[in-house]
Structure formats: C-alpha cells, structure tokens
Amino acid sequence: MNIIGTGVDIVETARIASSLERHGDRFLARVFLEGERAYCGKMARPEQCYAARFAAKEAVSKAFGTGIGASLGWLDIEVRRKASGEPFVVLHGEGAKTAVRLGITELRLSLSHSDHYAVAHALALGV
C-alpha cells in the first residue's frame, strides 16, 4: 500500500458556531449529509462535532490534492463512526469517482477537538 496523499486541517469551533447561528439549516445542508447532521445534532456541543467533520472534509480534500471543488464536494465526503468510535470516510458521487481516478483505495482519518479547535488528519492510500 502506498501513500497517495496526506492532509491536515484545523478549524475554530467559534467559526462553525457563527455559521450555524447566521445560516442555520442552509449551512448544514450545504456542508453535511443527513447522517452527519443527525449525529452532531444529538451532541451537547454540536458545534464541536461539526467543526471536527468540517476539518475532516478539508483534510480529505487536501489528501486528494484537489481541494473542495468540482472533483470533490462537501457532500461527496461523509464522516461516520464505527461501533468502536473510530471515524471513517464514505465517499459519494464525484468523490468516489475521483478516488478511483487517483488510485485511492483506502482513507484513514483521525479527529480531535478541544473547546476552541477541531483538527483532522487524513491519509489517502492506494496501490
């Protein structure tokens, strides 16, 4: 297995909280899939959960080397959790097609957050 790319991103939790206050459901629907919204919406501090997922999507886009755009959109990247709590990525639409084109067969993801920041690291692997 070869490393195709790596990406890291850090997000201020207050920035996400501000977007939630100003744009509400419009912001959520543009950036997060239904499952992500359902999961984060149950949290005591949903802005931390959303910040971690926002950072994850940015980190994945950097690992792809494409950024967020035509080849990989916000809704092409879904962050889920295994029963163990480990986060993982599911790609949809153009994201899945771009992964195939780039030879990416596996994505590894690590998330962390504190009161003020969320950070994510993504590793894109392939043959």
C-alpha positions in Angstrom: 0.0 0.0 0.0 1.4 3.4 -1.0 0.6 6.8 0.4 -1.1 8.8 -2.3 -1.6 11.9 -0.2 -2.0 13.3 3.2 -4.0 16.3 4.5 -4.5 18.1 7.8 -6.9 20.9 8.8 -7.7 22.8 11.9 -11.0 24.7 12.5 -12.0 27.2 15.1 -15.1 25.9 16.8 -16.4 29.5 17.2 -16.3 29.9 13.4 -18.6 26.9 12.9 -20.9 28.2 15.8 -21.1 31.5 14.0 -22.0 29.8 10.7 -24.7 27.8 12.5 -26.2 31.0 14.1 -26.1 33.0 10.9 -27.1 30.4 8.3 -28.6 27.5 10.2 -30.0 24.7 8.2 -28.8 26.3 4.9 -25.2 25.9 6.1 -25.8 22.4 7.4 -27.4 21.2 4.2 -24.7 22.6 2.1 -21.8 21.0 4.0 -23.1 18.0 5.9 -25.0 14.9 4.9 -28.2 13.8 6.8 -26.4 11.2 8.9 -23.7 13.7 10.0 -26.4 16.2 10.9 -28.3 13.6 12.9 -25.2 12.5 14.8 -23.9 16.0 15.6 -27.3 17.4 16.4 -27.5 15.0 19.4 -24.3 16.2 21.0 -24.2 18.6 24.0 -22.0 20.9 21.9 -22.9 20.2 18.3 -20.5 22.9 17.0 -17.5 20.8 18.2 -18.8 17.8 16.3 -19.5 19.9 13.1 -16.1 21.5 13.4 -14.3 18.2 13.5 -16.3 17.0 10.5 -15.6 20.2 8.6 -11.9 19.8 9.3 -12.1 16.2 8.2 -13.6 17.1 4.8 -10.9 19.7 4.3 -8.2 17.2 5.3 -9.6 14.6 2.8 -9.7 17.2 0.0 -6.0 18.0 0.7 -5.1 14.3 0.8 -6.7 14.0 -2.6 -4.8 17.1 -3.8 -7.9 18.6 -5.3 -9.3 20.8 -2.6 -13.1 21.3 -2.4 -14.5 21.9 -5.8 -15.7 20.1 -9.0 -13.8 16.9 -8.3 -14.7 16.6 -4.6 -17.6 18.5 -3.0 -18.7 18.9 0.6 -21.4 16.3 0.2 -19.1 13.8 -1.5 -17.3 13.2 1.8 -19.2 11.7 4.7 -17.7 11.1 8.1 -19.1 8.2 10.1 -18.1 6.3 13.2 -17.5 2.6 13.8 -19.0 1.0 16.9 -15.5 1.4 18.5 -15.7 5.2 18.0 -13.1 5.2 15.2 -14.0 7.8 12.5 -14.1 6.7 8.8 -14.9 8.3 5.5 -17.5 7.2 3.0 -17.2 8.8 -0.5 -20.2 9.6 -2.7 -20.7 10.9 -6.2 -17.7 12.7 -7.8 -15.6 12.0 -4.7 -15.9 8.2 -5.3 -15.1 8.7 -9.0 -12.1 10.9 -8.2 -10.7 8.4 -5.7 -10.8 5.7 -8.4 -9.2 8.0 -10.9 -6.4 8.8 -8.4 -5.9 5.2 -7.4 -7.1 5.8 -3.8 -8.4 2.6 -2.3 -8.4 3.4 1.4 -8.7 6.6 3.5 -7.6 6.8 7.1 -8.9 9.6 9.3 -8.1 10.9 12.8 -10.1 13.6 14.5 -9.6 15.6 17.7 -11.2 18.6 19.3 -11.0 20.9 22.3 -13.2 23.7 23.5 -11.9 26.0 20.8 -10.4 24.0 18.0 -11.0 20.8 16.0 -8.3 19.1 14.0 -8.4 16.3 11.4 -5.7 14.3 9.6 -6.5 12.2 6.5 -4.2 9.7 4.8 -5.1 8.5 1.3 -3.7 5.1 0.4 -3.6 3.1 -2.8 -1.6 0.7 -4.9 
